[in-house]
Structures are given as structure tokens and as C-alpha cells.
Amino acid sequence: MEIPGGLEDYTPGDPAHFGIRVMAFIGTAETDKVDSFDVVVCTPSWLSENFNDPRLQSSVWEPPGIRFGNRFLFMQSWDYNALHTAVTDLCAYWEGHDWGTLADRIGRYIPWEFDAHYDAFVDETAGDRPPFPPAEQP
């Protein structure tokens, strides 16, 4: 659902029982480039009612009756300012030596559009780094 005017103009029919897919465009202060972090913002009651909707299934294997939670952001009731503050604070909390590292950390909470590409990069460069966790020193 596209919201004319933006998410700040969204008002659900029932603020205590809603669900909406949100694309948060996040980047760094050093550039105007952004990546998309996609999440379903909803109340627990809305998820319970819509649990079996196939659009809520993960793009990865997920058994029937199970939903892994990293692609959901739960609110007791709709509040744009609270949502904006939560996402802003999440981004401010994490640090990383490069954008991929930072985006991967934010992506633990809000799925990042390039998470599979970053995983592939980490796999491809694994031999160039020491193993983790580091071996214990004698």
C-alpha cells in the first residue's frame, strides 16, 4: 500500500489493531545514498488475526504455523512519531567500520534489502580474515 503524502499521514482504521508494510530508507550522513529496510509494522492482535496470510511468509524456508520475528515490528497502537523515533534510535545505536557492517547490524532488527548479498560477500572473503571466534591463546 502506497500512502500519498508519506507514512506520517497514515491513520489506520483502528490504531490498536493494524498492520502495514513499511520501507525505511536508511543511509549515512556522508552520502545521499540509501538502502531499503523492509518490515511489517503491526499490533500483536493484527498478526494473530493475519498469521496465515501467505504474504507474511518469509522468503526463506518457514514451516507452517511458524513465523520468525525479525521482519515484524510490534506496536501497542499506531504512533508515527514513536515509530520514527524507534527506527532513528536503532540506527544511532549501532556503529560499524563500513556501511555493510552497519547495515547488517540494523538488519538484525529490520531486514535489509542486500542482506543476502552481504552474506555472500562474507562467505567469499572468509579466507581473508581470521576465524571467529578467535582461537584461545595458550
C-alpha positions in Angstrom: 0.0 0.0 0.0 1.4 3.4 -1.0 0.4 6.3 1.2 0.1 9.6 -0.6 2.0 12.2 1.4 4.0 9.7 3.3 3.8 7.5 6.3 3.3 10.4 8.7 -0.1 10.9 7.1 -1.2 7.3 7.6 -4.1 6.7 10.0 -5.3 3.1 10.4 -9.0 2.4 10.9 -8.2 1.0 14.3 -4.9 2.3 15.8 -4.9 -0.6 18.3 -5.4 -3.3 15.6 -3.4 -2.6 12.3 -0.7 -3.9 10.1 1.2 -2.1 7.3 4.4 -2.9 5.3 7.0 -0.2 5.7 10.1 0.5 3.7 12.5 2.6 5.7 15.2 4.2 3.6 18.3 4.4 5.6 21.8 5.7 4.8 24.8 7.6 6.3 25.4 11.3 6.8 28.4 11.1 4.4 26.2 10.4 1.3 22.7 10.8 0.0 22.5 7.1 -1.0 20.1 5.0 1.0 19.2 1.3 1.2 15.7 -0.1 1.9 14.9 -1.9 5.2 11.5 -3.6 4.9 9.3 -4.5 7.9 5.7 -5.2 8.7 4.7 -2.8 11.4 1.7 -4.1 13.3 -0.1 -4.9 16.6 0.2 -8.4 18.0 -3.6 -8.7 17.6 -3.3 -7.9 13.9 -0.6 -10.5 13.4 -2.6 -13.1 15.3 -5.6 -12.5 13.0 -3.5 -12.5 9.8 -1.0 -15.1 10.8 -1.7 -17.5 7.9 -1.7 -14.8 5.2 0.8 -16.1 2.6 2.1 -12.6 2.1 3.6 -12.7 5.6 5.7 -15.8 4.9 9.4 -15.4 4.8 11.2 -15.6 1.5 13.2 -18.4 3.2 12.0 -21.7 4.4 9.5 -21.3 7.2 7.3 -24.3 8.3 3.5 -23.9 8.5 2.4 -22.3 11.7 5.8 -20.6 12.4 6.8 -17.0 11.8 10.3 -15.8 12.6 10.1 -12.3 14.0 12.9 -10.2 12.6 10.6 -8.9 9.8 8.0 -7.6 12.2 8.0 -4.5 14.4 5.2 -4.6 17.0 3.4 -1.6 18.4 0.7 -1.5 21.0 -1.1 1.2 18.9 -0.2 3.3 15.8 2.0 6.3 16.6 4.1 7.6 13.7 6.4 9.7 16.0 7.1 6.7 18.2 7.9 4.5 15.1 10.2 7.2 13.6 12.0 7.6 17.0 12.4 3.9 17.4 14.0 3.4 13.9 16.2 6.5 14.4 17.4 5.3 17.8 18.1 1.9 16.4 20.2 3.3 13.7 22.1 5.6 16.1 22.8 2.7 18.5 24.9 0.7 16.0 28.3 1.5 14.7 30.4 -0.2 12.0 33.7 0.4 10.2 31.8 0.4 6.9 28.2 0.6 5.5 27.9 -3.1 5.0 28.7 -3.8 8.6 26.4 -1.1 9.9 23.5 -2.1 7.6 24.0 -5.8 8.6 23.6 -4.8 12.3 20.5 -2.7 11.6 19.2 -5.6 9.5 19.1 -7.8 12.6 16.0 -5.9 13.5 14.7 -4.6 10.2 15.6 -6.8 7.2 18.0 -5.1 4.8 17.4 -5.3 1.0 21.0 -6.5 0.5 21.3 -9.0 3.4 21.8 -12.0 1.1 24.4 -10.1 -1.0 26.3 -9.2 2.2 26.1 -12.8 3.4 27.6 -13.9 0.0 30.4 -11.3 0.4 31.2 -12.5 3.9 31.3 -16.1 2.7 33.5 -15.2 -0.3 36.0 -13.2 1.9 36.1 -15.7 4.8 39.5 -17.0 3.9 40.9 -13.4 4.0 40.0 -13.0 7.7 41.0 -14.8 10.9 38.3 -17.2 12.0 35.7 -16.2 14.5 35.6 -16.7 17.4 39.4 -16.3 17.6 41.3 -19.3 18.9 42.1 -19.2 22.6 45.7 -18.2 23.3 47.7 -20.6 25.4 
